[in-house]
């Protein structure tokens, strides 16, 4: 963890726990949207690898738009990374 964390307690500004960028007041959780996305992707990928599921089931399971799942697959995220993680 970065030292920035103690800083953020003093002035009540919140920073992303992963990349340290400043979070919007309305942001839920401890991660910025970009990191939330990556985290979600990581979980989705694991889910796909461990279960023989369709993209519809994935979208359902994680409550994300089907278009998002398709986008990840189309862009090759899920297939390419299979070997490099
Ligand atoms: Zn972040």
PDB file of the backbone (N, CA, C, O) and the ligand in Angstrom, with CONECT records:
HET     ZN  A 101       1
ATOM      1  N   UNK A   1       0.837  -1.221   0.000  1.00  0.00           N
ATOM      2  CA  UNK A   1       0.000   0.000   0.000  1.00  0.00           C
ATOM      3  C   UNK A   1       0.866   1.263   0.000  1.00  0.00           C
ATOM      4  O   UNK A   1       1.965   1.281   0.554  1.00  0.00           O
ATOM      5  N   UNK A   2       0.369   2.268  -0.604  1.00  0.00           N
ATOM      6  CA  UNK A   2       1.121   3.513  -0.661  1.00  0.00           C
ATOM      7  C   UNK A   2       0.930   4.334   0.613  1.00  0.00           C
ATOM      8  O   UNK A   2      -0.069   4.193   1.318  1.00  0.00           O
ATOM      9  N   UNK A   3       1.890   5.177   0.886  1.00  0.00           N
ATOM     10  CA  UNK A   3       1.855   5.987   2.114  1.00  0.00           C
ATOM     11  C   UNK A   3       0.742   7.023   2.045  1.00  0.00           C
ATOM     12  O   UNK A   3       0.293   7.547   3.065  1.00  0.00           O
ATOM     13  N   UNK A   4       0.314   7.303   0.844  1.00  0.00           N
ATOM     14  CA  UNK A   4      -0.752   8.286   0.632  1.00  0.00           C
ATOM     15  C   UNK A   4      -1.978   8.055   1.517  1.00  0.00           C
ATOM     16  O   UNK A   4      -2.706   8.998   1.827  1.00  0.00           O
ATOM     17  N   UNK A   5      -2.203   6.833   1.914  1.00  0.00           N
ATOM     18  CA  UNK A   5      -3.402   6.482   2.670  1.00  0.00           C
ATOM     19  C   UNK A   5      -3.551   7.320   3.936  1.00  0.00           C
ATOM     20  O   UNK A   5      -4.639   7.818   4.223  1.00  0.00           O
ATOM     21  N   UNK A   6      -2.476   7.478   4.690  1.00  0.00           N
ATOM     22  CA  UNK A   6      -2.558   8.245   5.932  1.00  0.00           C
ATOM     23  C   UNK A   6      -2.895   9.704   5.634  1.00  0.00           C
ATOM     24  O   UNK A   6      -3.585  10.370   6.406  1.00  0.00           O
ATOM     25  N   UNK A   7      -2.411  10.165   4.540  1.00  0.00           N
ATOM     26  CA  UNK A   7      -2.721  11.510   4.069  1.00  0.00           C
ATOM     27  C   UNK A   7      -4.220  11.711   3.905  1.00  0.00           C
ATOM     28  O   UNK A   7      -4.798  12.694   4.369  1.00  0.00           O
ATOM     29  N   UNK A   8      -4.821  10.754   3.235  1.00  0.00           N
ATOM     30  CA  UNK A   8      -6.223  10.909   2.880  1.00  0.00           C
ATOM     31  C   UNK A   8      -7.119  10.927   4.116  1.00  0.00           C
ATOM     32  O   UNK A   8      -8.229  11.457   4.074  1.00  0.00           O
ATOM     33  N   UNK A   9      -6.640  10.353   5.206  1.00  0.00           N
ATOM     34  CA  UNK A   9      -7.432  10.381   6.427  1.00  0.00           C
ATOM     35  C   UNK A   9      -7.494  11.787   7.011  1.00  0.00           C
ATOM     36  O   UNK A   9      -8.502  12.183   7.597  1.00  0.00           O
ATOM     37  N   UNK A  10      -6.430  12.519   6.849  1.00  0.00           N
ATOM     38  CA  UNK A  10      -6.352  13.850   7.435  1.00  0.00           C
ATOM     39  C   UNK A  10      -7.334  14.826   6.812  1.00  0.00           C
ATOM     40  O   UNK A  10      -8.024  15.565   7.513  1.00  0.00           O
ATOM     41  N   UNK A  11      -7.387  14.819   5.515  1.00  0.00           N
ATOM     42  CA  UNK A  11      -8.247  15.810   4.873  1.00  0.00           C
ATOM     43  C   UNK A  11      -9.527  15.201   4.305  1.00  0.00           C
ATOM     44  O   UNK A  11     -10.248  15.831   3.531  1.00  0.00           O
ATOM     45  N   UNK A  12      -9.785  13.976   4.705  1.00  0.00           N
ATOM     46  CA  UNK A  12     -11.011  13.269   4.331  1.00  0.00           C
ATOM     47  C   UNK A  12     -11.207  13.089   2.834  1.00  0.00           C
ATOM     48  O   UNK A  12     -12.302  12.758   2.380  1.00  0.00           O
ATOM     49  N   UNK A  13     -10.152  13.306   2.077  1.00  0.00           N
ATOM     50  CA  UNK A  13     -10.262  12.978   0.660  1.00  0.00           C
ATOM     51  C   UNK A  13      -9.983  11.501   0.526  1.00  0.00           C
ATOM     52  O   UNK A  13      -9.139  10.956   1.237  1.00  0.00           O
ATOM     53  N   UNK A  14     -10.675  10.860  -0.368  1.00  0.00           N
ATOM     54  CA  UNK A  14     -10.457   9.432  -0.549  1.00  0.00           C
ATOM     55  C   UNK A  14      -9.676   9.189  -1.832  1.00  0.00           C
ATOM     56  O   UNK A  14      -9.886   9.846  -2.852  1.00  0.00           O
ATOM     57  N   UNK A  15      -8.789   8.243  -1.748  1.00  0.00           N
ATOM     58  CA  UNK A  15      -8.033   7.887  -2.950  1.00  0.00           C
ATOM     59  C   UNK A  15      -8.241   6.413  -3.255  1.00  0.00           C
ATOM     60  O   UNK A  15      -8.548   5.609  -2.375  1.00  0.00           O
ATOM     61  N   UNK A  16      -8.069   6.091  -4.501  1.00  0.00           N
ATOM     62  CA  UNK A  16      -8.203   4.717  -4.951  1.00  0.00           C
ATOM     63  C   UNK A  16      -7.157   3.847  -4.256  1.00  0.00           C
ATOM     64  O   UNK A  16      -5.983   4.209  -4.193  1.00  0.00           O
ATOM     65  N   UNK A  17      -7.585   2.714  -3.742  1.00  0.00           N
ATOM     66  CA  UNK A  17      -6.681   1.831  -3.016  1.00  0.00           C
ATOM     67  C   UNK A  17      -5.692   1.133  -3.941  1.00  0.00           C
ATOM     68  O   UNK A  17      -4.716   0.541  -3.480  1.00  0.00           O
ATOM     69  N   UNK A  18      -5.939   1.201  -5.209  1.00  0.00           N
ATOM     70  CA  UNK A  18      -5.032   0.511  -6.138  1.00  0.00           C
ATOM     71  C   UNK A  18      -4.058   1.466  -6.810  1.00  0.00           C
ATOM     72  O   UNK A  18      -2.847   1.252  -6.776  1.00  0.00           O
ATOM     73  N   UNK A  19      -4.583   2.508  -7.412  1.00  0.00           N
ATOM     74  CA  UNK A  19      -3.694   3.378  -8.187  1.00  0.00           C
ATOM     75  C   UNK A  19      -3.432   4.699  -7.478  1.00  0.00           C
ATOM     76  O   UNK A  19      -2.554   5.455  -7.894  1.00  0.00           O
ATOM     77  N   UNK A  20      -4.174   4.990  -6.418  1.00  0.00           N
ATOM     78  CA  UNK A  20      -3.891   6.184  -5.635  1.00  0.00           C
ATOM     79  C   UNK A  20      -4.496   7.464  -6.191  1.00  0.00           C
ATOM     80  O   UNK A  20      -4.233   8.547  -5.667  1.00  0.00           O
ATOM     81  N   UNK A  21      -5.289   7.361  -7.227  1.00  0.00           N
ATOM     82  CA  UNK A  21      -5.885   8.576  -7.766  1.00  0.00           C
ATOM     83  C   UNK A  21      -7.040   9.031  -6.873  1.00  0.00           C
ATOM     84  O   UNK A  21      -7.593   8.244  -6.105  1.00  0.00           O
ATOM     85  N   UNK A  22      -7.384  10.280  -6.983  1.00  0.00           N
ATOM     86  CA  UNK A  22      -8.426  10.856  -6.150  1.00  0.00           C
ATOM     87  C   UNK A  22      -9.798  10.331  -6.557  1.00  0.00           C
ATOM     88  O   UNK A  22     -10.111  10.242  -7.745  1.00  0.00           O
ATOM     89  N   UNK A  23     -10.607   9.988  -5.571  1.00  0.00           N
ATOM     90  CA  UNK A  23     -11.941   9.479  -5.867  1.00  0.00           C
ATOM     91  C   UNK A  23     -12.965  10.593  -5.782  1.00  0.00           C
ATOM     92  O   UNK A  23     -12.875  11.480  -4.933  1.00  0.00           O
ATOM     93  N   UNK A  24     -13.933  10.531  -6.670  1.00  0.00           N
ATOM     94  CA  UNK A  24     -15.034  11.475  -6.604  1.00  0.00           C
ATOM     95  C   UNK A  24     -15.844  11.191  -5.346  1.00  0.00           C
ATOM     96  O   UNK A  24     -15.896  10.053  -4.880  1.00  0.00           O
ATOM     97  N   UNK A  25     -16.469  12.212  -4.804  1.00  0.00           N
ATOM     98  CA  UNK A  25     -17.272  12.047  -3.598  1.00  0.00           C
ATOM     99  C   UNK A  25     -18.353  10.986  -3.783  1.00  0.00           C
ATOM    100  O   UNK A  25     -18.688  10.239  -2.863  1.00  0.00           O
ATOM    101  N   UNK A  26     -18.880  10.948  -4.987  1.00  0.00           N
ATOM    102  CA  UNK A  26     -19.987  10.038  -5.261  1.00  0.00           C
ATOM    103  C   UNK A  26     -19.520   8.604  -5.498  1.00  0.00           C
ATOM    104  O   UNK A  26     -20.328   7.678  -5.569  1.00  0.00           O
ATOM    105  N   UNK A  27     -18.209   8.435  -5.619  1.00  0.00           N
ATOM    106  CA  UNK A  27     -17.671   7.107  -5.916  1.00  0.00           C
ATOM    107  C   UNK A  27     -17.950   6.132  -4.778  1.00  0.00           C
ATOM    108  O   UNK A  27     -17.689   6.429  -3.612  1.00  0.00           O
ATOM    109  N   UNK A  28     -18.477   4.979  -5.129  1.00  0.00           N
ATOM    110  CA  UNK A  28     -18.726   3.964  -4.104  1.00  0.00           C
ATOM    111  C   UNK A  28     -17.515   3.056  -3.993  1.00  0.00           C
ATOM    112  O   UNK A  28     -16.849   2.783  -4.992  1.00  0.00           O
ATOM    113  N   UNK A  29     -17.226   2.591  -2.797  1.00  0.00           N
ATOM    114  CA  UNK A  29     -16.121   1.675  -2.614  1.00  0.00           C
ATOM    115  C   UNK A  29     -14.787   2.405  -2.552  1.00  0.00           C
ATOM    116  O   UNK A  29     -14.732   3.633  -2.480  1.00  0.00           O
ATOM    117  N   UNK A  30     -13.724   1.627  -2.580  1.00  0.00           N
ATOM    118  CA  UNK A  30     -12.388   2.180  -2.408  1.00  0.00           C
ATOM    119  C   UNK A  30     -11.591   2.240  -3.692  1.00  0.00           C
ATOM    120  O   UNK A  30     -10.395   2.534  -3.676  1.00  0.00           O
ATOM    121  N   UNK A  31     -12.248   1.964  -4.802  1.00  0.00           N
ATOM    122  CA  UNK A  31     -11.525   1.949  -6.066  1.00  0.00           C
ATOM    123  C   UNK A  31     -12.106   2.954  -7.044  1.00  0.00           C
ATOM    124  O   UNK A  31     -13.304   3.239  -7.019  1.00  0.00           O
ATOM    125  N   UNK A  32     -11.253   3.489  -7.905  1.00  0.00           N
ATOM    126  CA  UNK A  32     -11.731   4.384  -8.946  1.00  0.00           C
ATOM    127  C   UNK A  32     -12.422   3.546 -10.034  1.00  0.00           C
ATOM    128  O   UNK A  32     -12.235   2.330 -10.085  1.00  0.00           O
ATOM    129  N   UNK A  33     -13.205   4.174 -10.888  1.00  0.00           N
ATOM    130  CA  UNK A  33     -13.939   3.413 -11.917  1.00  0.00           C
ATOM    131  C   UNK A  33     -13.027   2.521 -12.767  1.00  0.00           C
ATOM    132  O   UNK A  33     -13.392   1.392 -13.094  1.00  0.00           O
ATOM    133  N   UNK A  34     -11.861   3.022 -13.119  1.00  0.00           N
ATOM    134  CA  UNK A  34     -10.949   2.239 -13.958  1.00  0.00           C
ATOM    135  C   UNK A  34     -10.484   0.978 -13.230  1.00  0.00           C
ATOM    136  O   UNK A  34     -10.417  -0.099 -13.821  1.00  0.00           O
ATOM    137  N   UNK A  35     -10.166   1.121 -11.950  1.00  0.00           N
ATOM    138  CA  UNK A  35      -9.698  -0.033 -11.182  1.00  0.00           C
ATOM    139  C   UNK A  35     -10.849  -0.976 -10.861  1.00  0.00           C
ATOM    140  O   UNK A  35     -10.663  -2.192 -10.806  1.00  0.00           O
ATOM    141  N   UNK A  36     -12.014  -0.431 -10.653  1.00  0.00           N
ATOM    142  CA  UNK A  36     -13.194  -1.270 -10.428  1.00  0.00           C
ATOM    143  C   UNK A  36     -13.426  -2.144 -11.644  1.00  0.00           C
ATOM    144  O   UNK A  36     -13.763  -3.323 -11.535  1.00  0.00           O
ATOM    145  N   UNK A  37     -13.242  -1.548 -12.786  1.00  0.00           N
ATOM    146  CA  UNK A  37     -13.414  -2.250 -14.038  1.00  0.00           C
ATOM    147  C   UNK A  37     -12.423  -3.404 -14.146  1.00  0.00           C
ATOM    148  O   UNK A  37     -12.785  -4.516 -14.529  1.00  0.00           O
ATOM    149  N   UNK A  38     -11.175  -3.124 -13.806  1.00  0.00           N
ATOM    150  CA  UNK A  38     -10.145  -4.152 -13.876  1.00  0.00           C
ATOM    151  C   UNK A  38     -10.423  -5.270 -12.896  1.00  0.00           C
ATOM    152  O   UNK A  38     -10.237  -6.448 -13.200  1.00  0.00           O
ATOM    153  N   UNK A  39     -10.872  -4.880 -11.712  1.00  0.00           N
ATOM    154  CA  UNK A  39     -11.175  -5.857 -10.680  1.00  0.00           C
ATOM    155  C   UNK A  39     -12.337  -6.750 -11.122  1.00  0.00           C
ATOM    156  O   UNK A  39     -12.319  -7.968 -10.947  1.00  0.00           O
ATOM    157  N   UNK A  40     -13.327  -6.107 -11.689  1.00  0.00           N
ATOM    158  CA  UNK A  40     -14.492  -6.843 -12.195  1.00  0.00           C
ATOM    159  C   UNK A  40     -14.061  -7.797 -13.296  1.00  0.00           C
ATOM    160  O   UNK A  40     -14.475  -8.956 -13.335  1.00  0.00           O
ATOM    161  N   UNK A  41     -13.234  -7.296 -14.176  1.00  0.00           N
ATOM    162  CA  UNK A  41     -12.752  -8.128 -15.270  1.00  0.00           C
ATOM    163  C   UNK A  41     -12.020  -9.358 -14.740  1.00  0.00           C
ATOM    164  O   UNK A  41     -12.189 -10.468 -15.245  1.00  0.00           O
ATOM    165  N   UNK A  42     -11.201  -9.134 -13.708  1.00  0.00           N
ATOM    166  CA  UNK A  42     -10.439 -10.227 -13.120  1.00  0.00           C
ATOM    167  C   UNK A  42     -11.387 -11.316 -12.600  1.00  0.00           C
ATOM    168  O   UNK A  42     -11.165 -12.507 -12.816  1.00  0.00           O
ATOM    169  N   UNK A  43     -12.438 -10.880 -11.915  1.00  0.00           N
ATOM    170  CA  UNK A  43     -13.408 -11.826 -11.363  1.00  0.00           C
ATOM    171  C   UNK A  43     -14.161 -12.548 -12.472  1.00  0.00           C
ATOM    172  O   UNK A  43     -14.408 -13.752 -12.397  1.00  0.00           O
ATOM    173  N   UNK A  44     -14.515 -11.793 -13.493  1.00  0.00           N
ATOM    174  CA  UNK A  44     -15.244 -12.387 -14.611  1.00  0.00           C
ATOM    175  C   UNK A  44     -14.388 -13.451 -15.302  1.00  0.00           C
ATOM    176  O   UNK A  44     -14.864 -14.537 -15.633  1.00  0.00           O
ATOM    177  N   UNK A  45     -13.133 -13.115 -15.508  1.00  0.00           N
ATOM    178  CA  UNK A  45     -12.235 -14.035 -16.185  1.00  0.00           C
ATOM    179  C   UNK A  45     -12.098 -15.328 -15.391  1.00  0.00           C
ATOM    180  O   UNK A  45     -12.149 -16.422 -15.952  1.00  0.00           O
ATOM    181  N   UNK A  46     -11.924 -15.191 -14.087  1.00  0.00           N
ATOM    182  CA  UNK A  46     -11.808 -16.350 -13.224  1.00  0.00           C
ATOM    183  C   UNK A  46     -13.063 -17.215 -13.305  1.00  0.00           C
ATOM    184  O   UNK A  46     -13.007 -18.442 -13.381  1.00  0.00           O
ATOM    185  N   UNK A  47     -14.184 -16.524 -13.286  1.00  0.00           N
ATOM    186  CA  UNK A  47     -15.468 -17.210 -13.351  1.00  0.00           C
ATOM    187  C   UNK A  47     -15.591 -18.012 -14.641  1.00  0.00           C
ATOM    188  O   UNK A  47     -16.059 -19.151 -14.641  1.00  0.00           O
ATOM    189  N   UNK A  48     -15.169 -17.406 -15.720  1.00  0.00           N
ATOM    190  CA  UNK A  48     -15.247 -18.076 -17.022  1.00  0.00           C
ATOM    191  C   UNK A  48     -14.315 -19.287 -17.079  1.00  0.00           C
ATOM    192  O   UNK A  48     -14.654 -20.331 -17.635  1.00  0.00           O
ATOM    193  N   UNK A  49     -13.138 -19.116 -16.491  1.00  0.00           N
ATOM    194  CA  UNK A  49     -12.183 -20.215 -16.528  1.00  0.00           C
ATOM    195  C   UNK A  49     -12.640 -21.387 -15.669  1.00  0.00           C
ATOM    196  O   UNK A  49     -12.377 -22.545 -15.993  1.00  0.00           O
ATOM    197  N   UNK A  50     -13.324 -21.078 -14.574  1.00  0.00           N
ATOM    198  CA  UNK A  50     -13.702 -22.138 -13.637  1.00  0.00           C
ATOM    199  C   UNK A  50     -15.043 -22.777 -13.962  1.00  0.00           C
ATOM    200  O   UNK A  50     -15.341 -23.884 -13.514  1.00  0.00           O
ATOM    201  N   UNK A  51     -15.836 -22.080 -14.735  1.00  0.00           N
ATOM    202  CA  UNK A  51     -17.139 -22.618 -15.094  1.00  0.00           C
ATOM    203  C   UNK A  51     -17.307 -22.585 -16.597  1.00  0.00           C
ATOM    204  O   UNK A  51     -16.796 -21.699 -17.283  1.00  0.00           O
ATOM    205  N   UNK A  52     -18.021 -23.554 -17.084  1.00  0.00           N
ATOM    206  CA  UNK A  52     -18.303 -23.581 -18.505  1.00  0.00           C
ATOM    207  C   UNK A  52     -19.584 -22.792 -18.734  1.00  0.00           C
ATOM    208  O   UNK A  52     -20.678 -23.356 -18.748  1.00  0.00           O
ATOM    209  N   UNK A  53     -19.441 -21.497 -18.913  1.00  0.00           N
ATOM    210  CA  UNK A  53     -20.628 -20.643 -18.988  1.00  0.00           C
ATOM    211  C   UNK A  53     -20.686 -19.874 -20.298  1.00  0.00           C
ATOM    212  O   UNK A  53     -19.684 -19.698 -20.992  1.00  0.00           O
ATOM    213  N   UNK A  54     -21.875 -19.430 -20.605  1.00  0.00           N
ATOM    214  CA  UNK A  54     -22.060 -18.583 -21.775  1.00  0.00           C
ATOM    215  C   UNK A  54     -21.920 -17.127 -21.349  1.00  0.00           C
ATOM    216  O   UNK A  54     -21.939 -16.807 -20.161  1.00  0.00           O
ATOM    217  N   UNK A  55     -21.782 -16.261 -22.329  1.00  0.00           N
ATOM    218  CA  UNK A  55     -21.634 -14.840 -21.990  1.00  0.00           C
ATOM    219  C   UNK A  55     -22.901 -14.281 -21.337  1.00  0.00           C
ATOM    220  O   UNK A  55     -22.839 -13.330 -20.558  1.00  0.00           O
ATOM    221  N   UNK A  56     -24.027 -14.870 -21.657  1.00  0.00           N
ATOM    222  CA  UNK A  56     -25.274 -14.432 -21.026  1.00  0.00           C
ATOM    223  C   UNK A  56     -25.250 -14.748 -19.534  1.00  0.00           C
ATOM    224  O   UNK A  56     -25.659 -13.930 -18.709  1.00  0.00           O
ATOM    225  N   UNK A  57     -24.774 -15.928 -19.202  1.00  0.00           N
ATOM    226  CA  UNK A  57     -24.692 -16.323 -17.803  1.00  0.00           C
ATOM    227  C   UNK A  57     -23.708 -15.456 -17.038  1.00  0.00           C
ATOM    228  O   UNK A  57     -23.914 -15.144 -15.865  1.00  0.00           O
ATOM    229  N   UNK A  58     -22.646 -15.077 -17.711  1.00  0.00           N
ATOM    230  CA  UNK A  58     -21.645 -14.213 -17.087  1.00  0.00           C
ATOM    231  C   UNK A  58     -22.261 -12.852 -16.765  1.00  0.00           C
ATOM    232  O   UNK A  58     -22.109 -12.335 -15.658  1.00  0.00           O
ATOM    233  N   UNK A  59     -22.948 -12.291 -17.735  1.00  0.00           N
ATOM    234  CA  UNK A  59     -23.588 -10.993 -17.552  1.00  0.00           C
ATOM    235  C   UNK A  59     -24.587 -11.050 -16.400  1.00  0.00           C
ATOM    236  O   UNK A  59     -24.706 -10.117 -15.606  1.00  0.00           O
ATOM    237  N   UNK A  60     -25.294 -12.160 -16.335  1.00  0.00           N
ATOM    238  CA  UNK A  60     -26.288 -12.373 -15.298  1.00  0.00           C
ATOM    239  C   UNK A  60     -25.643 -12.475 -13.923  1.00  0.00           C
ATOM    240  O   UNK A  60     -26.078 -11.834 -12.967  1.00  0.00           O
ATOM    241  N   UNK A  61     -24.624 -13.272 -13.845  1.00  0.00           N
ATOM    242  CA  UNK A  61     -23.929 -13.540 -12.591  1.00  0.00           C
ATOM    243  C   UNK A  61     -23.354 -12.262 -11.978  1.00  0.00           C
ATOM    244  O   UNK A  61     -23.448 -12.057 -10.768  1.00  0.00           O
ATOM    245  N   UNK A  62     -22.769 -11.417 -12.796  1.00  0.00           N
ATOM    246  CA  UNK A  62     -22.084 -10.226 -12.291  1.00  0.00           C
ATOM    247  C   UNK A  62     -22.922  -8.959 -12.431  1.00  0.00           C
ATOM    248  O   UNK A  62     -22.499  -7.863 -12.065  1.00  0.00           O
ATOM    249  N   UNK A  63     -24.124  -9.146 -12.972  1.00  0.00           N
ATOM    250  CA  UNK A  63     -25.009  -8.012 -13.146  1.00  0.00           C
ATOM    251  C   UNK A  63     -24.353  -6.907 -13.976  1.00  0.00           C
ATOM    252  O   UNK A  63     -24.426  -5.727 -13.632  1.00  0.00           O
ATOM    253  N   UNK A  64     -23.726  -7.303 -15.048  1.00  0.00           N
ATOM    254  CA  UNK A  64     -23.124  -6.348 -15.975  1.00  0.00           C
ATOM    255  C   UNK A  64     -23.772  -6.523 -17.343  1.00  0.00           C
ATOM    256  O   UNK A  64     -24.273  -7.601 -17.663  1.00  0.00           O
ATOM    257  N   UNK A  65     -23.764  -5.468 -18.145  1.00  0.00           N
ATOM    258  CA  UNK A  65     -24.398  -5.550 -19.460  1.00  0.00           C
ATOM    259  C   UNK A  65     -23.738  -6.623 -20.327  1.00  0.00           C
ATOM    260  O   UNK A  65     -22.521  -6.810 -20.308  1.00  0.00           O
ATOM    261  N   UNK A  66     -24.560  -7.302 -21.065  1.00  0.00           N
ATOM    262  CA  UNK A  66     -24.052  -8.336 -21.972  1.00  0.00           C
ATOM    263  C   UNK A  66     -23.054  -7.733 -22.960  1.00  0.00           C
ATOM    264  O   UNK A  66     -22.083  -8.372 -23.365  1.00  0.00           O
ATOM    265  N   UNK A  67     -23.326  -6.488 -23.331  1.00  0.00           N
ATOM    266  CA  UNK A  67     -22.445  -5.816 -24.294  1.00  0.00           C
ATOM    267  C   UNK A  67     -21.025  -5.688 -23.740  1.00  0.00           C
ATOM    268  O   UNK A  67     -20.045  -5.727 -24.484  1.00  0.00           O
ATOM    269  N   UNK A  68     -20.938  -5.534 -22.421  1.00  0.00           N
ATOM    270  CA  UNK A  68     -19.630  -5.400 -21.770  1.00  0.00           C
ATOM    271  C   UNK A  68     -18.847  -6.709 -21.853  1.00  0.00           C
ATOM    272  O   UNK A  68     -17.656  -6.725 -22.165  1.00  0.00           O
ATOM    273  N   UNK A  69     -19.541  -7.793 -21.568  1.00  0.00           N
ATOM    274  CA  UNK A  69     -18.907  -9.108 -21.643  1.00  0.00           C
ATOM    275  C   UNK A  69     -18.427  -9.368 -23.060  1.00  0.00           C
ATOM    276  O   UNK A  69     -17.314  -9.844 -23.286  1.00  0.00           O
ATOM    277  N   UNK A  70     -19.293  -9.043 -24.003  1.00  0.00           N
ATOM    278  CA  UNK A  70     -18.935  -9.253 -25.415  1.00  0.00           C
ATOM    279  C   UNK A  70     -17.746  -8.389 -25.814  1.00  0.00           C
ATOM    280  O   UNK A  70     -16.858  -8.814 -26.553  1.00  0.00           O
ATOM    281  N   UNK A  71     -17.759  -7.194 -25.312  1.00  0.00           N
ATOM    282  CA  UNK A  71     -16.678  -6.265 -25.615  1.00  0.00           C
ATOM    283  C   UNK A  71     -15.344  -6.841 -25.147  1.00  0.00           C
ATOM    284  O   UNK A  71     -14.356  -6.819 -25.881  1.00  0.00           O
ATOM    285  N   UNK A  72     -15.325  -7.348 -23.937  1.00  0.00           N
ATOM    286  CA  UNK A  72     -14.102  -7.935 -23.388  1.00  0.00           C
ATOM    287  C   UNK A  72     -13.642  -9.114 -24.223  1.00  0.00           C
ATOM    288  O   UNK A  72     -12.453  -9.273 -24.502  1.00  0.00           O
ATOM    289  N   UNK A  73     -14.600  -9.938 -24.615  1.00  0.00           N
ATOM    290  CA  UNK A  73     -14.242 -11.109 -25.397  1.00  0.00           C
ATOM    291  C   UNK A  73     -13.771 -10.693 -26.790  1.00  0.00           C
ATOM    292  O   UNK A  73     -12.791 -11.217 -27.321  1.00  0.00           O
ATOM    293  N   UNK A  74     -14.501  -9.732 -27.364  1.00  0.00           N
ATOM    294  CA  UNK A  74     -14.152  -9.286 -28.708  1.00  0.00           C
ATOM    295  C   UNK A  74     -12.786  -8.626 -28.730  1.00  0.00           C
ATOM    296  O   UNK A  74     -12.007  -8.809 -29.666  1.00  0.00           O
ATOM    297  N   UNK A  75     -12.508  -7.863 -27.697  1.00  0.00           N
ATOM    298  CA  UNK A  75     -11.214  -7.190 -27.655  1.00  0.00           C
ATOM    299  C   UNK A  75     -10.094  -8.145 -27.297  1.00  0.00           C
ATOM    300  O   UNK A  75      -8.918  -7.782 -27.312  1.00  0.00           O
ATOM    301  N   UNK A  76     -10.469  -9.357 -26.979  1.00  0.00           N
ATOM    302  CA  UNK A  76      -9.458 -10.369 -26.739  1.00  0.00           C
ATOM    303  C   UNK A  76      -8.915 -10.416 -25.329  1.00  0.00           C
ATOM    304  O   UNK A  76      -8.015 -11.205 -25.041  1.00  0.00           O
ATOM    305  N   UNK A  77      -9.443  -9.585 -24.441  1.00  0.00           N
ATOM    306  CA  UNK A  77      -8.952  -9.581 -23.069  1.00  0.00           C
ATOM    307  C   UNK A  77      -8.983 -10.974 -22.472  1.00  0.00           C
ATOM    308  O   UNK A  77      -7.986 -11.481 -21.959  1.00  0.00           O
ATOM    309  N   UNK A  78     -10.171 -11.580 -22.555  1.00  0.00           N
ATOM    310  CA  UNK A  78     -10.364 -12.827 -21.840  1.00  0.00           C
ATOM    311  C   UNK A  78      -9.567 -13.959 -22.472  1.00  0.00           C
ATOM    312  O   UNK A  78      -9.033 -14.810 -21.761  1.00  0.00           O
ATOM    313  N   UNK A  79      -9.480 -13.981 -23.786  1.00  0.00           N
ATOM    314  CA  UNK A  79      -8.751 -15.073 -24.400  1.00  0.00           C
ATOM    315  C   UNK A  79      -7.239 -14.885 -24.360  1.00  0.00           C
ATOM    316  O   UNK A  79      -6.501 -15.823 -24.056  1.00  0.00           O
ATOM    317  N   UNK A  80      -6.791 -13.712 -24.656  1.00  0.00           N
ATOM    318  CA  UNK A  80      -5.350 -13.479 -24.678  1.00  0.00           C
ATOM    319  C   UNK A  80      -4.702 -13.707 -23.326  1.00  0.00           C
ATOM    320  O   UNK A  80      -3.634 -14.309 -23.224  1.00  0.00           O
ATOM    321  N   UNK A  81      -5.359 -13.220 -22.302  1.00  0.00           N
ATOM    322  CA  UNK A  81      -4.732 -13.245 -20.993  1.00  0.00           C
ATOM    323  C   UNK A  81      -4.726 -14.632 -20.366  1.00  0.00           C
ATOM    324  O   UNK A  81      -4.033 -14.881 -19.380  1.00  0.00           O
ATOM    325  N   UNK A  82      -5.485 -15.499 -20.935  1.00  0.00           N
ATOM    326  CA  UNK A  82      -5.567 -16.837 -20.379  1.00  0.00           C
ATOM    327  C   UNK A  82      -4.178 -17.436 -20.140  1.00  0.00           C
ATOM    328  O   UNK A  82      -3.949 -18.111 -19.136  1.00  0.00           O
ATOM    329  N   UNK A  83      -3.270 -17.185 -21.056  1.00  0.00           N
ATOM    330  CA  UNK A  83      -1.944 -17.788 -20.937  1.00  0.00           C
ATOM    331  C   UNK A  83      -0.957 -16.942 -20.154  1.00  0.00           C
ATOM    332  O   UNK A  83       0.038 -17.459 -19.644  1.00  0.00           O
ATOM    333  N   UNK A  84      -1.219 -15.663 -20.055  1.00  0.00           N
ATOM    334  CA  UNK A  84      -0.191 -14.806 -19.472  1.00  0.00           C
ATOM    335  C   UNK A  84      -0.429 -14.461 -18.001  1.00  0.00           C
ATOM    336  O   UNK A  84       0.372 -13.734 -17.413  1.00  0.00           O
ATOM    337  N   UNK A  85      -1.495 -14.956 -17.399  1.00  0.00           N
ATOM    338  CA  UNK A  85      -1.733 -14.634 -15.989  1.00  0.00           C
ATOM    339  C   UNK A  85      -1.123 -15.702 -15.104  1.00  0.00           C
ATOM    340  O   UNK A  85      -1.214 -15.615 -13.879  1.00  0.00           O
TER     341      UNK A  85
HETATM  342 ZN    ZN A 101      -7.650   3.316  -9.326  1.00  0.00          ZN
END
